[in-house]
C-alpha cells in the first residue's frame, strides 16, 4: 500500500530529515484521514474534558504546532505539541537523532530545538475556534541559556494557557543541562508557586489542567518525594515518563550507546513500573498520562491497569507508521470487552494494590 511504501522511503533517510519530511507532508494535507468513529467504550472524561479515545501523540513529534489537526485526523484522541521554549533556539549539534532498528527504539539529544513561543502561539491561535476530534495540549520547557528558569515556564503558561486543552511542564528531558534538578521536591513546590497563579491570571474561567512530565530514572526516594510535592502543590496530573539515560544490557543496535534520551520498546517496562509507583505513592489521587514503549493495545492496556488514565506514543510510529493508531485502539477495545469493562476509566489502576491512603 501507499502508506507502507512511504514509510519504507522515509526510513531510508537520516532520522531528522525523515521527520522533517513527514511534518511537511502532513502540513500539505498528504496524511491519511480518520474514517471510523471511535468505539464509545474508549471515550474518556478527565479534568472536565472528553477525549474521544485515550491514545495520544506524545510531545516531540510536532514541536512547533505545525500539524496538530493533521495528527488528530490519524485517529489520536489528543495531541501534545512542543516542547516549546520562550525564545527560539537551535538545540544541540547534529547528528542528534538515532534509530535503533533492532531494538525498536530511538535515542535523541535534540536539546529543546524550538521556534519559540511566538511562533507556536500564532499557530495555535489560528485553530482556537476549530471544532474537531480530540484535544490539543502543549509541552513547555526552558531555554538552555536563561536568567530565571522558572520564569521561562511562567512565560509558557501565560502564552499558551488560553489556547490549549492542557499544559505539560517538562522538567525531565535529559538533554538540557540542569533541567532534571527541577524534579526535586522543593524545586517542584517553588515552580508551582509561580506557574499556578500565572495560569489563573490568563485563564480564570476554565484553566487548562497543568501536568508535570517526569523522568523514569528517579530513585525510590525521589519518587516518594516527588509524589509528596505533587500532592502538596495540587498539580492536575503527571506525564510518566520521559526518555531514559539508562542503557539496558539487551540493546544490540550499533548506535545504542550514543548520548541522549532513549525511548521506545526498551523503555516500556521501566515506564509502566514508574506509573504503578506514582499511582501507589499518590493513592491514585493524581491522574497519570502513561508514555514509553507503547506499540500495541496490550502495551496501552498494561499502562492503564497500572494507573494511567490516558496514554501516549511516538517512537513506535517511526517503525510502524500511522496505521498503528487504529490498531492500538482496536486491540485496546477488545481487551476492555474481554475483561468486562464498559469504559477505560473502569480499568484504570486495576493492577494496583488496594489502598486508601498514599504511601509516603
C-alpha positions in Angstrom: 0.0 0.0 0.0 1.0 3.6 -0.5 1.5 4.2 3.3 3.8 1.2 3.5 5.8 2.5 0.5 6.1 6.0 2.0 7.3 4.5 5.4 9.9 2.4 3.6 11.3 5.5 1.8 11.3 7.6 5.0 13.3 5.0 6.9 16.0 5.2 4.3 16.5 8.9 5.1 18.5 10.2 8.1 16.1 10.3 11.1 15.8 14.1 11.4 15.5 14.5 7.6 12.7 11.9 7.6 10.9 13.6 10.5 11.0 16.9 8.8 9.7 15.5 5.5 6.9 13.8 7.4 5.8 17.1 9.1 6.0 19.0 5.8 3.9 16.3 4.1 1.3 16.4 6.8 1.2 20.2 6.6 0.4 19.9 2.9 -2.5 17.7 3.6 -0.9 14.4 2.5 -1.7 12.4 5.6 -4.4 9.8 5.9 -7.8 10.7 7.4 -9.9 9.2 10.1 -12.7 7.0 8.7 -14.4 5.3 11.5 -15.7 6.8 14.8 -14.1 5.5 17.9 -16.0 2.9 20.0 -17.9 4.7 22.8 -16.1 2.4 25.3 -12.9 4.3 24.5 -14.2 7.8 25.4 -12.5 9.2 28.5 -13.6 12.0 30.7 -10.8 13.7 32.6 -10.4 17.3 34.0 -13.8 18.2 32.8 -12.8 17.4 29.2 -13.9 14.5 27.0 -11.3 12.7 25.0 -12.7 10.5 22.2 -10.2 7.9 23.0 -7.3 7.6 25.4 -4.5 7.2 22.9 -2.5 10.4 22.4 0.6 11.6 20.5 3.5 12.4 22.8 5.5 15.6 22.7 8.4 15.7 20.4 6.8 14.9 17.1 5.1 18.3 16.5 7.5 20.6 18.4 6.2 23.8 16.8 2.5 23.2 16.5 2.6 22.8 12.7 0.3 19.8 12.3 -1.9 19.1 15.4 -5.1 18.7 13.4 -3.4 16.5 10.9 -2.3 14.2 13.7 -5.7 14.2 15.3 -7.1 13.1 11.9 -4.9 10.0 12.1 -7.1 8.9 15.0 -5.3 10.2 18.1 -7.6 11.2 20.9 -5.3 14.0 21.8 -2.0 15.6 20.5 0.7 17.3 22.6 2.8 19.9 20.8 6.2 21.0 21.9 8.4 21.1 23.8 8.4 24.8 23.2 10.8 27.3 24.8 10.2 31.0 25.3 12.8 32.1 22.8 13.8 30.3 19.6 16.9 28.0 20.0 18.5 25.6 17.6 19.1 22.8 20.0 22.2 20.6 20.1 24.6 20.0 17.2 23.7 17.3 14.6 23.6 14.4 14.3 21.3 14.2 17.4 18.7 11.6 16.5 19.4 7.9 16.1 17.1 5.0 15.2 17.8 1.7 17.0 16.2 -0.6 14.4 16.9 -3.9 16.1 15.7 -2.6 19.4 12.7 -0.6 18.1 13.9 2.4 20.0 15.2 5.9 19.4 17.9 8.0 21.0 17.6 11.7 20.8 19.7 14.6 22.1 17.8 17.3 20.3 18.1 19.8 23.2 14.7 21.6 23.0 15.1 22.8 19.4 12.2 25.2 19.2 10.9 28.1 17.1 9.8 29.7 20.3 6.6 30.7 22.0 5.6 33.4 19.5 5.5 31.0 16.5 3.6 28.3 18.5 1.2 30.8 20.0 0.4 32.2 16.5 -0.3 28.8 15.0 -2.5 27.6 18.0 -4.4 30.9 17.9 -5.4 30.2 14.3 -7.0 26.9 15.3 -8.5 28.1 18.5 -12.1 28.0 17.3 -11.9 24.7 15.5 -14.4 22.1 16.5 -12.9 18.7 15.5 -11.9 15.4 17.0 -9.6 15.3 20.0 -7.8 17.7 22.3 -4.6 19.6 21.9 -2.1 20.2 24.7 1.3 22.0 24.9 4.5 20.9 26.5 6.6 23.8 27.7 10.3 24.0 28.7 13.0 26.4 29.4 15.8 27.9 27.3 19.2 26.4 27.6 20.6 29.9 28.5 18.2 31.6 30.8 18.5 34.0 33.8 15.4 32.7 35.5 14.4 29.1 34.6 11.1 29.2 36.4 10.2 32.5 34.7 10.6 30.6 31.4 7.8 28.3 32.4 5.7 31.2 33.6 6.1 32.7 30.2 5.0 29.5 28.6 1.9 29.2 30.7 0.9 32.8 30.1 1.2 32.5 26.4 -0.4 29.1 25.8 -2.9 28.5 28.7 -5.7 30.3 26.8 -5.1 28.3 23.6 -4.8 24.6 24.7 -6.8 21.9 26.5 -3.9 21.1 28.9 -0.3 22.1 29.7 2.7 20.0 30.5 5.7 21.4 32.4 8.7 19.4 31.1 11.3 19.2 33.9 12.7 15.8 32.9 14.4 16.0 29.5 18.0 14.7 29.9 19.3 16.9 27.1 19.2 20.3 28.8 21.8 20.7 31.5 20.4 21.0 35.0 16.8 20.6 33.9 16.2 17.4 35.9 17.2 19.2 39.1 13.7 20.8 38.9 12.2 17.4 39.9 13.4 17.8 43.5 10.6 18.3 46.0 11.5 21.9 47.0 12.1 22.9 43.3 8.6 21.5 42.3 7.0 23.4 45.1 8.7 26.7 44.0 7.8 26.1 40.4 4.1 25.5 41.2 4.0 28.6 43.4 4.7 30.7 40.3 3.1 28.9 37.4 -0.3 28.2 39.0 -1.0 31.9 39.7 0.1 32.7 36.1 -2.4 30.2 34.8 -5.2 31.6 36.9 -4.4 35.1 35.7 -4.7 34.3 32.0 -7.3 31.6 32.1 -9.5 32.3 35.1 -12.8 30.7 33.9 -11.7 27.4 32.6 -7.9 26.9 33.3 -6.3 24.1 31.4 -5.0 21.3 33.7 -1.3 21.6 34.5 0.8 18.4 34.4 4.4 17.6 35.2 6.4 15.3 33.0 8.9 13.3 35.0 11.9 11.0 34.3 12.0 7.2 34.5 15.4 7.4 36.2 14.2 8.6 39.6 15.4 6.7 42.7 12.7 5.3 45.0 13.2 8.2 47.5 13.0 10.7 44.7 9.7 9.1 43.6 8.3 9.4 47.0 9.4 13.0 47.4 8.0 13.9 44.0 4.7 12.3 44.8 4.5 14.3 48.1 5.3 17.5 46.3 2.7 16.8 43.6 0.0 16.2 46.2 1.0 19.3 48.2 1.1 21.6 45.2 -2.2 20.5 43.8 -1.0 19.8 40.2 -3.5 18.3 38.0 -1.6 15.3 36.6 1.7 13.6 35.8 3.1 12.5 32.5 5.1 9.3 33.1 7.7 9.1 31.7 10.2 11.0 29.7 13.2 9.3 27.9 15.8 7.5 29.9 19.6 7.9 30.2 19.8 4.2 31.2 21.0 1.7 28.6 19.6 -1.8 29.1 22.0 -4.7 28.6 19.6 -6.1 26.0 20.3 -3.3 23.4 22.0 -4.6 20.3 21.8 -1.7 17.8 25.0 0.0 16.7 24.0 3.4 18.0 22.7 2.1 21.3 25.3 3.9 23.4 25.0 7.3 21.8 24.4 10.0 24.5 20.9 11.2 24.9 17.4 10.0 25.9 16.3 6.6 25.0 12.6 6.0 24.0 10.6 3.2 22.5 10.4 -0.5 23.3 13.4 -0.6 25.7 11.7 2.0 27.9 8.4 0.1 28.1 8.9 -1.8 31.4 10.5 1.0 33.3 7.8 3.4 32.3 5.0 1.0 33.4 6.7 0.4 36.7 7.0 4.2 37.3 3.3 4.6 36.5 2.5 2.0 39.1 4.8 3.5 41.7 3.4 7.0 41.2 -0.2 5.8 41.3 0.6 4.0 44.5 2.5 6.8 46.1 -0.3 9.3 45.4 -3.1 7.0 46.3 -4.5 7.3 42.8 -5.4 10.9 43.5 -3.5 12.4 40.6 -4.3 11.4 37.1 -1.5 9.9 35.1 -0.7 10.0 31.4 1.4 6.9 30.6 4.0 7.1 27.9 7.0 4.9 27.0 7.3 1.9 24.7 3.7 1.6 23.6 3.3 -0.3 20.3 0.2 -2.4 20.8 -3.2 -2.3 22.6 -1.7 -4.7 25.2 1.0 -2.2 26.0 -1.5 0.6 26.4 -3.8 -1.6 28.5 -0.9 -2.5 30.8 -0.2 1.1 31.5 -3.9 1.8 32.1 -4.2 -1.1 34.5 -1.0 0.2 36.2 -2.7 3.5 36.9 -2.7 5.7 33.7 -6.0 7.4 32.6 -4.6 8.3 29.2 -1.6 7.0 27.2 0.8 8.5 24.6 3.1 7.2 22.0 5.6 8.5 19.4 8.6 6.2 18.8 6.6 3.2 17.6 5.2 5.4 14.7 8.7 5.7 13.4 8.8 1.9 12.8 5.1 1.1 12.1 3.6 4.1 10.6 0.2 5.8 11.1 -2.0 2.7 10.9 -0.6 1.8 14.3 -3.0 4.2 15.9 -6.1 2.4 14.6 -4.7 -1.0 15.5 -3.9 0.1 19.1 -7.4 1.4 19.6 -9.0 -1.8 18.2 -6.8 -4.0 20.4 -7.4 -1.9 23.5 -11.2 -2.0 22.9 -11.1 -5.8 22.5 -9.2 -6.1 25.8 -11.7 -4.0 27.7 -14.5 -6.1 26.3 -12.7 -9.3 27.2 -12.3 -8.2 30.8 -15.9 -6.8 31.2 -15.0 -3.1 31.4 -17.6 -0.7 30.0 -15.1 2.1 29.8 -11.4 2.9 30.0 -12.0 4.6 33.4 -13.2 1.3 34.9 -9.8 -0.3 34.1 -7.6 2.4 35.4 -5.4 1.1 38.2 -6.9 -2.3 38.3 -3.4 -3.8 38.7 -2.7 -1.6 41.7 -2.8 -3.0 45.3 -5.9 -1.8 47.1 -5.2 1.1 49.5 -6.9 4.2 50.9 -4.0 6.5 51.7 -0.9 7.5 49.7 2.1 5.6 50.8 4.6 8.4 51.6 
